[in-house]
Amino acid sequence: MNQSETVSIRDSAIVVGVSFLLSQLVFSNFLFTIPLLVLAPRFAKGEKALIPVGIVALLVLASELYKSREALADPVGRVLLLIGLFIPVVLLVSCSIWILLEKKRLLVRYLASASFGVVVSLLLVIWFSRGSKTVLAVDASILKAFKVLFGQLEKSGLESSLNQASVSSTDTEWLYRMVVKLAGAVLVPMCMGLCGFASFISLGFILKREGTFSIRISQWRLPENTLWVFLGSWTLVLFLVMLKASYVLRALSLNIALGSSVLYAIQGIAIVVHFIHRKSPAVNLGRLLSSLLLLAIFIPGLNVLVVFVLPLLGVTETWIVYRKNE
């Protein structure tokens, strides 16, 4: 083994360690694939760049199995383990596809890398909506934990100070049901958002030296036929709501509609980047976009910008030419 190979192995081991550490921290577990996306392709090309990704995947799996070792004998425990692995697996698969498609167009890379999360999200909604015996047991287990959490809030006095009244068990269960239904309806856009965040942040780091990040982002443009998916899916959502269709149908249609909105939100961002780059080429767009996205996620009110304004901006480019010099 020569010196360059030794250095490559050492650097890969550091990347694996940093990525695994981020995966174990509560506030950074959705960022753990960024070191892999940025650095793994620098140490190896093609399929060899996936070796660090595979090692991190094994470490994450081993860690989750160890944490859940006492519950693995119970079907409920195994399902809870799968739920816990959902986001890490989606991000790792997305990371692998993004690395393998390095030479492809940005739109193709993103759609391919997010496709696994989209498909698995839809399958999860269908599976949990069927209400099997195991799923009902898992639901009861999570509801129990949810009630314990609210009980602790009530004892601390926080709940009383906010609401001036105690929340009954029935109210708590109703709130839990609403949270579960909402979560099932936004799984697809959530996965697309997490995959896109990691991929585009890593792309910003990689293209920082070249200074082409803003140009690559500003060139994002969806095919015109995508508009029919957007309009058709939202029309279907409205139709199913008016007919008071079953939850699973409404959740699946809403997931698809919101997923198409994510794509047009990215196009809206591309339009904004185009104008910013044209007015101020020296602005660090990677840092600006990541800061705005984090603020939009954690600060109520700014979410409206992401959910409504940016997709609307992207959709209206079908009729209004915003980027005239492209």
C-alpha positions as CSV (number, residue, x, y, z in Angstrom):
1,M,0.0,0.0,0.0
2,N,1.5,3.3,-1.1
3,Q,1.3,6.6,0.8
4,S,-1.5,8.1,-1.3
5,E,-3.7,5.0,-0.6
6,T,-2.9,5.3,3.1
7,V,-3.9,8.9,3.1
8,S,-7.1,8.2,1.2
9,I,-8.1,5.4,3.7
10,R,-7.3,7.7,6.6
11,D,-9.4,10.6,5.2
12,S,-12.2,8.3,4.3
13,A,-12.2,6.9,7.9
14,I,-12.4,10.5,9.2
15,V,-15.4,11.2,6.9
16,V,-17.1,8.0,8.1
17,G,-16.5,9.0,11.7
18,V,-17.9,12.5,11.3
19,S,-20.9,11.3,9.4
20,F,-21.7,8.6,11.9
21,L,-21.3,11.1,14.8
22,L,-23.8,13.5,13.2
23,S,-26.3,10.7,12.7
24,Q,-26.3,10.0,16.4
25,L,-27.0,13.6,17.4
26,V,-30.6,14.7,17.7
27,F,-30.2,18.1,16.0
28,S,-27.9,17.1,13.2
29,N,-29.1,13.6,12.2
30,F,-30.6,15.0,9.0
31,L,-27.2,16.5,8.0
32,F,-25.1,13.3,8.4
33,T,-24.9,12.5,4.7
34,I,-23.4,15.9,3.8
35,P,-19.8,15.0,4.6
36,L,-20.2,11.8,2.5
37,L,-21.7,13.8,-0.4
38,V,-18.9,16.4,-0.3
39,L,-15.8,14.3,0.5
40,A,-16.4,10.7,-0.6
41,P,-16.2,11.5,-4.3
42,R,-12.9,13.3,-3.7
43,F,-11.2,10.1,-2.4
44,A,-12.6,7.7,-4.9
45,K,-14.5,7.7,-8.2
46,G,-17.6,5.8,-9.3
47,E,-18.8,2.9,-7.2
48,K,-15.7,3.1,-4.9
49,A,-17.0,6.4,-3.6
50,L,-19.9,4.4,-2.1
51,I,-17.7,2.4,0.2
52,P,-17.8,5.1,3.0
53,V,-21.5,5.4,2.5
54,G,-21.9,1.6,3.0
55,I,-19.7,1.7,6.1
56,V,-21.8,4.5,7.6
57,A,-25.0,2.5,6.8
58,L,-23.6,-0.5,8.6
59,L,-22.7,1.6,11.6
60,V,-26.1,3.3,11.8
61,L,-27.8,-0.1,11.5
62,A,-25.6,-1.6,14.2
63,S,-26.3,1.3,16.5
64,E,-30.0,1.2,16.0
65,L,-30.1,-2.6,16.5
66,Y,-28.1,-2.2,19.7
67,K,-30.4,0.5,21.1
68,S,-33.5,-1.7,20.2
69,R,-32.0,-5.0,21.2
70,E,-34.5,-5.6,24.0
71,A,-37.5,-4.9,21.8
72,L,-36.5,-6.9,18.7
73,A,-38.3,-10.0,19.9
74,D,-41.7,-8.1,19.8
75,P,-43.2,-7.3,16.4
76,V,-44.0,-3.9,17.7
77,G,-40.4,-3.3,18.6
78,R,-39.3,-4.3,15.1
79,V,-41.8,-1.9,13.4
80,L,-40.6,0.9,15.7
81,L,-37.0,0.1,14.6
82,L,-38.1,0.4,11.0
83,I,-39.7,3.7,11.7
84,G,-36.5,4.9,13.4
85,L,-34.5,3.8,10.4
86,F,-36.8,5.4,7.8
87,I,-35.0,8.8,7.5
88,P,-31.4,7.5,7.8
89,V,-32.1,4.9,5.1
90,V,-33.8,7.4,2.8
91,L,-30.9,9.8,3.1
92,L,-28.3,7.1,2.6
93,V,-29.9,5.8,-0.5
94,S,-30.4,9.3,-1.8
95,C,-26.7,10.0,-1.1
96,S,-25.6,6.9,-3.0
97,I,-27.7,7.7,-6.1
98,W,-26.5,11.4,-6.1
99,I,-22.9,10.3,-6.0
100,L,-23.4,7.7,-8.8
101,L,-25.1,10.1,-11.1
102,E,-22.4,12.8,-10.8
103,K,-22.3,13.4,-14.6
104,K,-26.0,13.7,-15.0
105,R,-28.0,16.9,-15.2
106,L,-29.0,18.5,-11.8
107,L,-32.7,17.8,-12.4
108,V,-32.1,14.2,-13.2
109,R,-29.8,13.7,-10.2
110,Y,-32.3,15.2,-7.8
111,L,-35.3,13.3,-9.1
112,A,-33.4,10.0,-9.1
113,S,-32.0,10.6,-5.6
114,A,-35.4,11.5,-4.1
115,S,-37.3,8.7,-5.9
116,F,-36.6,6.1,-3.3
117,G,-37.9,8.3,-0.5
118,V,-41.0,9.1,-2.5
119,V,-41.8,5.5,-3.3
120,V,-41.2,4.3,0.3
121,S,-43.2,7.1,1.7
122,L,-46.3,6.2,-0.4
123,L,-45.9,2.6,0.6
124,L,-45.7,3.5,4.2
125,V,-48.9,5.5,4.0
126,I,-50.7,2.6,2.4
127,W,-49.3,0.0,4.9
128,F,-50.2,2.0,8.0
129,S,-53.6,2.9,6.7
130,R,-54.5,-0.8,6.4
131,G,-54.6,-1.0,10.1
132,S,-53.1,-4.5,10.7
133,K,-52.8,-6.0,14.1
134,T,-49.1,-5.0,14.4
135,V,-49.8,-1.5,13.1
136,L,-52.6,-1.0,15.6
137,A,-50.3,-2.2,18.4
138,V,-47.6,0.3,17.3
139,D,-50.2,3.0,17.2
140,A,-51.3,2.3,20.7
141,S,-47.6,2.3,21.9
142,I,-46.9,5.7,20.3
143,L,-50.2,7.1,21.6
144,K,-49.2,6.0,25.1
145,A,-45.8,7.8,24.8
146,F,-47.6,10.8,23.5
147,K,-49.9,11.0,26.5
148,V,-47.0,10.5,28.9
149,L,-45.3,13.5,27.2
150,F,-48.3,15.7,27.7
151,G,-48.7,14.5,31.2
152,Q,-45.2,15.7,32.0
153,L,-46.0,19.1,30.4
154,E,-49.1,19.4,32.6
155,K,-47.1,18.6,35.7
156,S,-44.5,21.1,34.9
157,G,-47.2,23.8,34.7
158,L,-46.2,24.7,31.1
159,E,-49.4,23.5,29.6
160,S,-51.6,25.3,32.2
161,S,-49.7,28.6,31.7
162,L,-50.3,28.4,28.0
163,N,-53.9,27.2,27.9
164,Q,-55.2,28.0,31.3
165,A,-56.8,24.5,31.4
166,S,-55.9,20.9,31.6
167,V,-56.0,18.8,28.4
168,S,-58.2,15.8,28.8
169,S,-57.2,12.3,27.6
170,T,-59.7,12.6,24.8
171,D,-58.3,15.9,23.6
172,T,-54.7,14.5,23.7
173,E,-55.8,11.5,21.6
174,W,-57.5,13.8,19.1
175,L,-54.3,15.9,18.9
176,Y,-52.2,12.8,18.4
177,R,-54.5,11.6,15.6
178,M,-54.2,14.9,13.8
179,V,-50.4,14.8,14.1
180,V,-50.3,11.3,12.7
181,K,-52.6,12.2,9.8
182,L,-50.6,15.3,9.0
183,A,-47.4,13.4,9.1
184,G,-48.8,10.8,6.7
185,A,-49.9,13.5,4.3
186,V,-46.5,15.2,4.1
187,L,-44.0,12.3,4.0
188,V,-43.2,12.7,0.4
189,P,-42.4,16.5,0.5
190,M,-40.5,16.0,3.7
191,C,-38.3,13.3,2.2
192,M,-37.8,15.4,-1.0
193,G,-36.9,18.4,1.2
194,L,-34.4,16.5,3.3
195,C,-32.7,14.9,0.3
196,G,-32.7,18.1,-1.6
197,F,-31.2,20.1,1.3
198,A,-28.3,17.6,1.8
199,S,-27.6,17.4,-1.9
200,F,-27.7,21.1,-2.7
201,I,-25.7,22.1,0.4
202,S,-23.0,19.6,-0.6
203,L,-23.1,20.9,-4.2
204,G,-22.5,24.4,-2.8
205,F,-19.4,23.2,-1.0
206,I,-18.1,21.3,-4.1
207,L,-18.6,24.1,-6.5
208,K,-17.4,26.8,-4.1
209,R,-13.9,26.9,-5.6
210,E,-15.2,27.0,-9.2
211,G,-17.7,29.7,-8.4
212,T,-20.4,28.0,-10.6
213,F,-22.9,27.1,-7.9
214,S,-25.2,30.0,-8.5
215,I,-25.1,29.4,-12.2
216,R,-26.0,25.7,-11.8
217,I,-28.9,26.5,-9.5
218,S,-30.2,29.4,-11.6
219,Q,-30.4,27.0,-14.6
220,W,-32.9,24.7,-12.9
221,R,-36.0,24.4,-15.0
222,L,-38.7,21.8,-15.0
223,P,-40.1,20.5,-18.3
224,E,-43.4,22.2,-19.3
225,N,-45.3,18.9,-19.0
226,T,-44.7,18.9,-15.2
227,L,-47.3,21.6,-15.0
228,W,-50.0,19.0,-15.7
229,V,-48.8,16.9,-12.8
230,F,-49.0,19.9,-10.5
231,L,-52.4,21.0,-11.7
232,G,-53.8,17.5,-11.9
233,S,-52.6,16.4,-8.5
234,W,-54.1,19.5,-6.8
235,T,-57.3,19.1,-8.7
236,L,-57.5,15.5,-7.5
237,V,-56.9,16.7,-3.9
238,L,-59.8,19.1,-4.1
239,F,-62.0,16.5,-5.7
240,L,-61.3,13.9,-3.0
241,V,-61.8,16.4,-0.2
242,M,-65.2,17.4,-1.7
243,L,-66.2,13.8,-2.0
244,K,-65.0,13.1,1.6
245,A,-62.9,10.2,0.3
246,S,-61.0,7.9,2.6
247,Y,-57.9,9.2,4.4
248,V,-55.5,7.0,2.4
249,L,-56.7,8.4,-0.9
250,R,-56.5,12.0,0.3
251,A,-53.1,11.4,1.9
252,L,-51.6,9.8,-1.2
253,S,-53.0,12.6,-3.5
254,L,-51.8,15.3,-1.1
255,N,-48.3,13.7,-1.0
256,I,-48.1,13.8,-4.8
257,A,-49.4,17.4,-5.0
258,L,-47.0,18.6,-2.3
259,G,-44.2,16.7,-4.0
260,S,-44.8,18.6,-7.3
261,S,-45.0,21.8,-5.3
262,V,-41.5,21.1,-3.9
263,L,-40.2,20.9,-7.5
264,Y,-41.7,24.2,-8.4
265,A,-40.5,25.7,-5.1
266,I,-36.9,24.8,-6.3
267,Q,-37.7,26.4,-9.6
268,G,-38.8,29.5,-7.7
269,I,-35.5,29.5,-5.8
270,A,-33.7,29.2,-9.1
271,I,-35.5,32.3,-10.3
272,V,-34.6,34.2,-7.2
273,V,-30.9,33.0,-7.5
274,H,-30.9,34.2,-11.1
275,F,-31.9,37.8,-10.1
276,I,-29.5,37.8,-7.1
277,H,-26.6,36.6,-9.2
278,R,-27.3,39.1,-11.9
279,K,-27.5,42.0,-9.4
280,S,-24.7,40.9,-7.0
281,P,-22.4,38.1,-8.4
282,A,-20.2,38.2,-5.3
283,V,-23.0,37.1,-2.9
284,N,-22.3,33.7,-1.3
285,L,-25.5,32.1,-2.5
286,G,-24.8,28.7,-0.9
287,R,-24.7,30.3,2.6
288,L,-27.6,32.6,1.8
289,L,-29.9,29.8,0.6
290,S,-29.0,27.4,3.4
291,S,-29.7,30.1,6.0
292,L,-33.0,31.0,4.5
293,L,-34.1,27.4,4.3
294,L,-33.2,26.7,7.9
295,L,-35.1,29.9,9.0
296,A,-38.1,28.8,6.9
297,I,-38.1,25.5,8.6
298,F,-37.8,26.7,12.2
299,I,-39.5,30.1,12.2
300,P,-43.3,30.0,11.8
301,G,-44.5,32.5,9.2
302,L,-41.6,32.1,6.9
303,N,-43.0,28.7,6.1
304,V,-45.6,30.4,4.0
305,L,-42.9,31.7,1.7
306,V,-41.7,28.2,1.0
307,V,-45.2,26.6,0.8
308,F,-47.0,29.2,-1.3
309,V,-44.8,31.9,-2.8
310,L,-41.9,30.0,-4.2
311,P,-44.0,27.2,-5.9
312,L,-46.3,30.0,-7.3
313,L,-43.3,31.8,-8.6
314,G,-42.0,28.6,-10.3
315,V,-45.4,27.7,-11.8
316,T,-46.0,31.2,-13.2
317,E,-42.8,30.9,-15.2
318,T,-44.8,28.7,-17.5
319,W,-46.4,31.9,-18.8
320,I,-44.1,34.6,-17.6
321,V,-40.5,34.7,-18.8
322,Y,-38.5,35.7,-15.7
323,R,-35.0,34.6,-16.9
324,K,-34.8,36.3,-20.3
325,N,-31.1,36.0,-20.9
326,E,-31.0,32.2,-20.5
